[in-house]
Amino acid sequence: MFYHLLYPLAPDIGAFNVFRYITFRTGAATLTALFIAFMVGPPLIRKLASLRVGQPIREIGPAHQDKAGTPTMGGLLILLSLLVSVALWSNFDNRFVWTVIGVTSGFGLLGFIDDYRKVTEGHSGGISARMKLFWQTAIALAVAIAIYTDPGFDAQLAVPFFKNFTPHLGWVYIPVATFIIVGTSNAVNLTDGLDGLAIGPVMITAGTFLILSYAAGHAGIAEYLAIKRVPESGELAIFCGAMLGGGLGFLWFNASPAQLFMGDVGSLALGGALGTIAVLIRQEVLLAVVGGIFVVETLSVAIQVASFKLTGKRVFLMAPIHHHFEKLGWPEQKIVVRFWIISAILGLVALSSLKLR
């Protein structure tokens, strides 16, 4: 909104020329989302508590009964601060912005319905896994088809650390992109099991993709780093900055002991947004590097299920893997901080790959 209202006045008021710069609007969007989260957080927590929107705790697994009743649907705080900030600072002539807003809103609505059913029915079931996967796939498939059919699109896949290895996927890119968006959404959802565990890697991934989005949209930087140039994708840096700011504000209330849980409304939406951004800026494989925590969490569940069905034995004491470490006796905060550290290292590795080609 500010871009469209104030930048046209730049010829008369020179100070408004700053609104043309993505770097300025990204910083402003980050701070705006953080401020909104700080302001809205306390009344939202009180409102959710008064409505008895408490998180049901699974009967199996590590004992977290002390957390029963903690307000969930905290992802609403992130999405509100994120989307309002994006609305204030983005250029809405940019198609990429609308694409990510659409995915984030769609996955967020799906997560909200899931959370609502959990709290109203008093158990951790929610929407059936099949129904949830159907709607996730429908949204992601629509985005993947739109990207593939966009004029000038080529289905070459960028592989980190290999400059000249860019396999052309052709129409296979559509199911690959769909899988990335849906997989990332569910991976963040699986990671959201301890206070502050999911939001840390989400912020680190958002910060990394902030840099990557800006680089991909800048002709000179993209050429220098030998990465795929995606015209107009720099505007996604503003979205990433708003996600970072909103996530940081949410963490203020989600740090142990949490006053607010993210819920599916947050985890599904944020994961879907990150997957979509990775596809839009053509850094699909690099997402698996910077989001390595999400990959490991998902693989731990897949390995556990496959092992039990095939051999009747479990590889981990409990899956996802953060619960395995809980069963080993690790304190919750140690698990969370160590996962953050690993995520930060992976983010640095991902950025380092831009020149190690």
Secondary structure, DSSP 8 states (H G I E B T S, - for coil): -HHHHHGGGTTTSGGGGGGG-HHHHHHHHHHHHHHHHHHHHHHHHHHHHHTT-B----SSSS--GGGTT-B--THHHHHHHHHHHHHHHS-TT-HHHHHHHHHHHHHHHHHHHHHHHHHHHTSS--S-HHHHHHHHHHHHHHHHHHHHTSTT---B---TT-TT---B-GGGHHHHHHHHHHHHHHHHHHHTTSTTTTHHHHHHHHHHHHHHHHHHH-HHHHHHHT----TTGGGHHHHHHHHHHHHHHHHHHHSSS-SS--HHHHHHHHHHHHHHHHHHTT-HHHHHHHTHHHHHHHHHHHHHHHHHHHHS--SSSSSSHHHHHHHTT--HHHHHHHHHHHHHHHHHHHHHTTT--
